[in-house]
């Protein structure tokens, strides 16, 4: 027969907690009616103890029913109570005026989402530096240049920093170029201007030519030019006579080149065939009414007056095999310089030099003009003073940088077989601060 559903017996009496048997209708200890289904305990959610703050937040707590009333309190969902997140922002569903479906925590007035969300600005400390643009080959204009200075496409070696150098300093300017045949520029120069103790302006130019058959000729010329230039610019303001200052500058240059040969003995043992770094040197100092030159080797100084009707002059004598043949009367100048041994130098700066013999000379030109200080990379294409006078621009004294560029261009047009370096100084020197036009 059919039976009414009956609650399963409890393992313990809900009243006295005594064990009961399956199928018992009453507790054997206290007589509790086990067929009565106990009411589920009322849920009491855990709330933060905010005291009056809860009232301030607008929490509508239900009023307790009358004492002894059997009427159960109205049920409230957690979503009925307002709340905020950790940033004091109202939680969804509790904003003022928000509409909710009855008995649900789901909002139907959700605002439209924007098409784009604002992004936080990147931390500048974490922003990577922009990559440098790849250097393109100067030959093919398409290949990328690798860290060794060669094009990855055509293999062409890229110009080095010293391949072409131009510089102005007050009234003096200089240009140096690698030329068309050499793989590097072994020339170097230094230019500058200063004042004598009486306020008279002075211009300085030093040009050095590295000896290609020696070790590190480019380092030798650079060290010599810097040492000589620094010595002149330090000695002249102290009142040292320009000719004595030039002598000191050449000695300082020689010591700088000699220092390059000071290497560990083990290096000499591994490369006994290498000789010491070496170079030639030539320089000029122009002050008011005085022109001083100094040299060791075969680089030269030329004087070219602004008035081209006056004769130009070469102011230095080469330390070379050809010059010795001419001085001894064994050959004419044309014959000597036509010989393949003509450019074999008999004097240079370096630890392997026989003996340092600086040459200095002082001149007092009676008219304005331009002083040309150069290596044999130029005078091979304008050997005599007359040829140099024809090549140099007429306004070289007013525009020395332009004049130096023209002279270098003349050598390159002639074939550029050697490095070429030219410095141009105007005479008389203009007042200090007046640069090239």
C-alpha positions as CSV (number, residue, x, y, z in Angstrom):
1,X,0.0,0.0,0.0
2,X,1.0,3.5,-0.5
3,X,2.8,5.3,2.3
4,X,3.3,9.0,3.0
5,X,6.9,10.0,2.6
6,X,8.7,10.1,5.9
7,X,11.8,12.0,6.8
8,X,14.8,9.7,7.3
9,X,15.7,9.0,10.9
10,X,18.4,11.1,12.4
11,X,21.5,9.4,13.8
12,X,21.0,11.5,17.0
13,X,18.0,13.0,18.7
14,X,17.8,16.7,17.9
15,X,16.6,17.4,21.4
16,X,18.8,15.4,23.7
17,X,21.5,14.2,21.2
18,X,20.9,10.5,22.3
19,X,21.5,7.9,19.6
20,X,18.3,6.7,17.9
21,X,17.6,3.7,15.7
22,X,16.5,3.7,12.1
23,X,12.7,3.6,12.0
24,X,12.1,5.1,15.5
25,X,9.3,7.6,15.6
26,X,10.1,8.9,19.1
27,X,13.3,9.3,21.1
28,X,13.6,6.6,23.7
29,X,15.3,8.9,26.1
30,X,13.2,12.1,26.0
31,X,10.2,11.2,23.8
32,X,11.0,13.7,21.1
33,X,8.8,13.3,18.0
34,X,11.3,12.3,15.4
35,X,8.8,12.6,12.6
36,X,8.7,16.4,12.9
37,X,11.0,18.1,10.3
38,X,13.1,20.7,12.0
39,X,13.0,24.2,10.5
40,X,16.2,25.2,8.7
41,X,18.4,27.5,10.8
42,X,18.1,31.2,9.7
43,X,21.1,32.4,7.7
44,X,23.0,35.2,9.4
45,X,25.6,36.6,6.9
46,X,28.9,37.8,8.3
47,X,29.1,41.7,8.3
48,X,31.8,44.1,9.2
49,X,31.4,45.9,12.4
50,X,31.1,49.5,11.2
51,X,28.7,50.8,13.8
52,X,27.1,54.0,12.7
53,X,29.0,53.9,9.5
54,X,26.6,51.3,8.2
55,X,23.7,53.8,8.8
56,X,25.7,56.4,7.0
57,X,26.1,54.2,4.0
58,X,22.4,53.9,3.7
59,X,22.0,50.2,4.8
60,X,18.3,49.6,5.4
61,X,18.3,46.9,8.1
62,X,14.9,45.2,8.6
63,X,13.0,46.1,11.7
64,X,12.8,43.3,14.2
65,X,9.3,41.9,14.5
66,X,7.2,42.2,17.7
67,X,8.5,40.4,20.7
68,X,7.2,36.9,20.7
69,X,5.9,37.2,17.2
70,X,6.0,34.1,15.1
71,X,6.1,36.1,11.9
72,X,9.5,35.5,10.3
73,X,11.6,38.4,9.3
74,X,11.7,39.4,5.6
75,X,14.5,37.7,3.7
76,X,17.2,40.1,2.4
77,X,19.8,39.2,-0.2
78,X,23.4,40.4,0.1
79,X,22.8,42.5,-3.1
80,X,20.2,44.5,-1.2
81,X,23.0,46.2,0.8
82,X,25.2,48.9,-0.6
83,X,29.0,48.5,-0.5
84,X,32.3,49.8,-2.0
85,X,35.4,48.3,-3.3
86,X,38.9,48.9,-1.9
87,X,39.1,52.2,-3.8
88,X,35.8,53.5,-2.3
89,X,34.0,53.1,-5.6
90,X,30.4,51.9,-5.3
91,X,30.0,48.3,-6.2
92,X,28.0,47.5,-9.4
93,X,24.2,47.6,-8.7
94,X,24.4,50.2,-5.9
95,X,24.8,53.4,-7.8
96,X,22.2,56.0,-7.1
97,X,19.3,55.7,-9.5
98,X,20.5,52.3,-10.8
99,X,17.7,50.1,-12.0
100,X,17.8,46.4,-11.1
101,X,15.5,43.6,-11.9
102,X,13.5,42.6,-8.8
103,X,15.2,40.0,-6.7
104,X,18.3,40.1,-8.8
105,X,21.7,41.7,-8.7
106,X,21.9,42.1,-12.5
107,X,21.8,45.7,-13.9
108,X,20.0,46.5,-17.2
109,X,21.2,50.1,-17.5
110,X,24.9,49.1,-18.1
111,X,26.5,52.0,-20.0
112,X,27.8,51.4,-23.5
113,X,31.4,50.3,-23.6
114,X,33.7,52.7,-25.3
115,X,35.3,51.8,-28.7
116,X,38.8,52.5,-27.3
117,X,40.1,52.2,-23.8
118,X,42.7,54.7,-22.6
119,X,46.1,53.1,-22.1
120,X,48.4,53.9,-19.3
121,X,51.5,56.0,-20.3
122,X,54.6,53.8,-20.5
123,X,57.2,54.1,-17.7
124,X,60.0,56.3,-19.2
125,X,62.5,54.2,-17.2
126,X,61.4,51.1,-19.1
127,X,61.2,52.7,-22.6
128,X,64.0,51.4,-24.8
129,X,66.1,53.9,-26.6
130,X,65.3,54.1,-30.3
131,X,67.6,52.1,-32.5
132,X,70.0,54.0,-34.6
133,X,69.3,53.9,-38.3
134,X,71.5,51.5,-40.2
135,X,74.4,53.2,-42.0
136,X,74.2,52.8,-45.8
137,X,77.2,52.2,-48.0
138,X,78.6,55.3,-49.7
139,X,79.4,53.2,-52.8
140,X,76.3,51.2,-53.6
141,X,73.9,53.2,-51.4
142,X,71.9,50.0,-50.6
143,X,74.1,47.8,-48.5
144,X,74.3,48.0,-44.7
145,X,77.7,48.8,-43.2
146,X,78.9,46.3,-40.6
147,X,80.8,47.0,-37.4
148,X,84.1,46.6,-39.2
149,X,83.3,49.4,-41.6
150,X,82.6,47.3,-44.8
151,X,79.5,47.1,-46.9
152,X,77.6,43.8,-46.4
153,X,76.4,44.1,-50.0
154,X,79.4,45.2,-52.2
155,X,82.2,44.9,-49.6
156,X,83.3,48.5,-50.1
157,X,85.3,49.9,-47.2
158,X,83.6,53.0,-45.8
159,X,85.3,56.3,-45.2
160,X,87.1,56.6,-41.8
161,X,87.0,59.7,-39.7
162,X,90.4,60.8,-40.8
163,X,89.8,60.1,-44.5
164,X,88.8,63.8,-45.0
165,X,89.2,66.4,-42.3
166,X,88.6,70.2,-42.5
167,X,89.1,72.7,-39.7
168,X,89.3,76.4,-39.1
169,X,90.7,78.3,-36.1
170,X,90.5,82.0,-36.3
171,X,92.5,83.2,-39.4
172,X,94.0,79.7,-40.2
173,X,92.4,76.7,-41.9
174,X,93.5,73.3,-43.0
175,X,92.2,70.3,-45.0
176,X,93.5,66.7,-45.1
177,X,92.4,64.0,-47.5
178,X,93.2,60.3,-47.9
179,X,93.8,60.7,-51.6
180,X,92.7,58.2,-54.3
181,X,95.3,55.4,-53.9
182,X,95.9,55.0,-50.2
183,X,93.7,52.8,-48.0
184,X,94.0,55.3,-45.1
185,X,95.1,58.8,-44.3
186,X,98.5,58.8,-42.6
187,X,98.7,62.7,-42.5
188,X,97.6,64.8,-39.6
189,X,97.5,68.5,-38.8
190,X,96.9,71.0,-36.0
191,X,95.8,74.6,-36.3
192,X,95.1,77.3,-33.8
193,X,95.4,80.9,-32.9
194,X,96.5,82.8,-29.8
195,X,97.9,86.1,-28.6
196,X,101.4,87.2,-27.6
197,X,101.9,88.9,-24.2
198,X,101.5,92.4,-25.9
199,X,98.2,91.4,-27.4
200,X,99.5,90.7,-30.9
201,X,97.6,87.9,-32.6
202,X,99.4,84.8,-33.7
203,X,98.3,82.0,-36.0
204,X,99.8,78.5,-35.9
205,X,99.7,75.5,-38.3
206,X,101.5,72.1,-38.0
207,X,101.4,69.4,-40.7
208,X,102.8,65.9,-40.3
209,X,103.2,63.1,-42.9
210,X,103.4,59.5,-41.6
211,X,106.2,57.4,-43.0
212,X,104.4,54.5,-44.7
213,X,107.3,52.1,-44.4
214,X,107.2,52.5,-40.6
215,X,104.9,50.9,-38.1
216,X,101.7,52.9,-37.2
217,X,102.5,55.9,-39.4
218,X,99.0,57.4,-38.8
219,X,99.5,57.3,-35.0
220,X,102.9,58.9,-35.4
221,X,101.6,61.9,-37.4
222,X,98.7,62.4,-35.1
223,X,100.8,62.3,-31.9
224,X,103.4,64.7,-33.5
225,X,100.9,67.3,-34.7
226,X,99.0,67.4,-31.4
227,X,102.2,67.7,-29.3
228,X,103.7,70.4,-31.5
229,X,100.5,72.4,-31.8
230,X,99.9,72.3,-28.0
231,X,103.5,73.4,-27.3
232,X,103.3,76.4,-29.6
233,X,99.9,77.5,-28.2
234,X,101.3,77.3,-24.7
235,X,104.7,78.9,-25.4
236,X,103.7,81.9,-27.4
237,X,101.4,83.5,-24.8
238,X,104.3,83.2,-22.3
239,X,106.5,85.4,-24.4
240,X,108.7,82.7,-25.9
241,X,110.1,84.0,-29.2
242,X,108.2,82.3,-32.1
243,X,111.4,80.8,-33.5
244,X,112.4,79.3,-30.2
245,X,108.8,78.1,-29.6
246,X,108.9,76.4,-33.0
247,X,112.1,74.6,-32.0
248,X,110.5,73.5,-28.7
249,X,107.4,72.3,-30.6
250,X,109.5,70.0,-32.9
251,X,111.3,68.5,-29.9
252,X,108.0,67.9,-28.2
253,X,106.7,66.2,-31.3
254,X,109.7,64.0,-31.6
255,X,109.3,62.9,-28.0
256,X,105.7,62.1,-28.6
257,X,106.5,59.9,-31.6
258,X,109.4,58.2,-29.7
259,X,106.9,57.3,-26.9
260,X,104.9,55.2,-29.4
261,X,107.9,52.9,-29.7
262,X,108.0,52.1,-26.0
263,X,106.4,48.7,-26.0
264,X,107.0,45.5,-24.0
265,X,110.1,43.5,-25.0
266,X,107.8,40.6,-25.8
267,X,106.1,42.6,-28.6
268,X,109.5,43.2,-30.2
269,X,110.3,39.5,-29.9
270,X,107.1,38.5,-31.7
271,X,107.5,41.1,-34.4
272,X,111.2,41.8,-34.8
273,X,110.8,43.0,-38.4
274,X,108.7,46.0,-37.3
275,X,110.4,49.4,-37.0
276,X,109.4,52.3,-34.8
277,X,106.6,54.7,-35.8
278,X,107.9,57.7,-37.8
279,X,106.7,60.9,-39.5
280,X,107.8,64.2,-40.9
281,X,106.8,67.6,-39.6
282,X,106.5,71.1,-40.9
283,X,105.0,74.2,-39.3
284,X,104.5,77.9,-39.5
285,X,103.8,80.7,-37.0
286,X,102.5,84.0,-38.3
287,X,102.5,87.1,-36.2
288,X,102.5,90.8,-36.9
289,X,105.3,91.3,-39.4
290,X,107.0,88.0,-38.7
291,X,106.8,84.6,-40.3
292,X,108.6,81.6,-38.7
293,X,108.8,78.1,-40.2
294,X,110.2,74.9,-38.9
295,X,110.6,71.3,-40.3
296,X,112.1,67.9,-40.3
297,X,111.6,65.8,-43.4
298,X,110.2,66.7,-46.8
299,X,107.0,68.5,-46.1
300,X,107.1,72.2,-47.2
301,X,106.1,75.8,-46.7
302,X,105.4,78.2,-49.6
303,X,105.0,82.0,-49.5
304,X,102.6,83.4,-52.1
305,X,102.1,87.2,-52.1
306,X,98.6,88.6,-52.7
307,X,100.1,90.7,-55.5
308,X,100.9,88.0,-58.0
309,X,103.4,90.3,-59.8
310,X,105.7,89.8,-56.8
311,X,107.7,86.5,-56.8
312,X,106.5,83.6,-54.6
313,X,109.1,81.5,-52.7
314,X,109.6,78.1,-51.1
315,X,110.8,78.6,-47.5
316,X,112.0,75.1,-46.6
317,X,114.6,72.7,-47.8
318,X,113.8,69.0,-48.0
319,X,115.6,66.4,-45.8
320,X,115.7,64.0,-48.8
321,X,118.0,62.2,-51.1
322,X,117.1,64.5,-54.0
323,X,117.9,67.6,-52.0
324,X,121.3,66.2,-51.0
325,X,122.2,65.4,-54.6
326,X,121.3,69.0,-55.6
327,X,123.2,70.5,-52.6
328,X,126.3,68.5,-53.5
329,X,126.1,69.7,-57.1
330,X,125.8,66.1,-58.4
331,X,122.4,66.6,-60.1
332,X,120.2,69.4,-61.2
333,X,116.9,69.8,-59.3
334,X,115.0,68.5,-62.3
335,X,117.2,65.4,-62.6
336,X,117.2,64.7,-58.8
337,X,113.4,64.9,-58.4
338,X,112.9,62.7,-61.5
339,X,114.9,59.9,-59.9
340,X,112.9,57.1,-58.2
341,X,115.0,57.8,-55.0
342,X,114.0,61.4,-54.9
343,X,111.5,61.0,-52.0
344,X,113.8,58.9,-49.8
345,X,113.9,61.1,-46.7
346,X,117.1,61.6,-44.7
347,X,115.4,63.2,-41.6
348,X,112.3,62.3,-39.7
349,X,110.8,62.0,-36.2
350,X,110.9,58.6,-34.6
351,X,113.0,56.3,-32.3
352,X,114.8,55.0,-35.4
353,X,116.0,58.4,-36.6
354,X,119.7,58.9,-36.7
355,X,119.7,62.3,-34.9
356,X,117.1,65.0,-34.4
357,X,118.0,68.1,-36.2
358,X,115.1,70.6,-36.2
359,X,115.3,73.3,-38.9
360,X,113.8,76.7,-38.2
361,X,113.9,80.0,-40.1
362,X,112.3,83.5,-39.7
363,X,111.1,85.8,-42.4
364,X,109.7,89.3,-42.6
365,X,107.6,89.7,-45.7
366,X,107.1,93.3,-46.8
367,X,103.6,92.7,-48.3
368,X,100.4,90.7,-47.5
369,X,100.1,87.2,-48.8
370,X,99.3,83.6,-48.0
371,X,101.4,80.9,-46.4
372,X,100.9,77.4,-47.6
373,X,102.0,74.5,-45.3
374,X,101.7,71.1,-47.0
375,X,102.8,67.5,-47.4
376,X,104.3,66.1,-50.6
377,X,100.8,64.9,-51.5
378,X,100.3,68.4,-52.8
379,X,103.6,69.7,-53.9
380,X,104.1,66.6,-56.1
381,X,101.5,68.4,-58.3
382,X,102.8,71.9,-57.8
383,X,106.5,71.5,-57.0
384,X,107.9,75.0,-57.7
385,X,106.8,78.2,-56.0
386,X,105.6,79.5,-59.3
387,X,103.4,76.5,-59.9
388,X,102.0,76.9,-56.4
389,X,101.3,80.5,-57.0
390,X,99.3,79.6,-60.1
391,X,97.2,77.0,-58.3
392,X,96.2,78.8,-55.1
393,X,93.2,81.1,-55.4
394,X,93.8,84.8,-55.5
395,X,91.6,85.3,-52.4
396,X,93.3,82.6,-50.3
397,X,94.5,85.1,-47.7
398,X,90.9,86.3,-47.2
399,X,89.3,82.8,-47.5
400,X,91.9,80.3,-46.2
401,X,89.6,77.3,-45.9
402,X,88.4,77.8,-49.5
403,X,92.1,78.1,-50.6
404,X,93.0,74.8,-48.8
405,X,90.1,73.0,-50.4
406,X,91.1,74.2,-53.8
407,X,94.7,73.0,-53.3
408,X,93.6,69.6,-52.1
409,X,91.2,69.4,-55.1
410,X,94.2,70.2,-57.4
411,X,96.1,67.2,-56.0
412,X,93.1,64.9,-56.3
413,X,92.5,66.0,-59.9
414,X,96.2,65.3,-60.6
415,X,95.8,61.7,-59.5
416,X,95.8,61.8,-55.7
417,X,98.6,59.2,-55.5
418,X,99.3,60.2,-51.9
419,X,97.6,61.5,-48.8
420,X,97.3,65.3,-49.2
421,X,97.2,67.9,-46.4
422,X,97.3,71.7,-46.7
423,X,97.1,74.5,-44.2
424,X,96.7,78.2,-45.3
425,X,97.6,81.1,-43.1
426,X,97.1,84.8,-44.2
427,X,99.9,87.2,-43.7
428,X,99.7,89.7,-41.9
429,X,97.4,87.9,-39.5
430,X,94.1,89.7,-39.1
431,X,93.0,90.8,-35.6
432,X,92.1,88.0,-33.3
433,X,88.5,86.8,-33.7
434,X,88.3,87.7,-37.4
435,X,87.7,84.3,-39.1
436,X,87.6,83.3,-42.7
437,X,85.0,85.0,-44.9
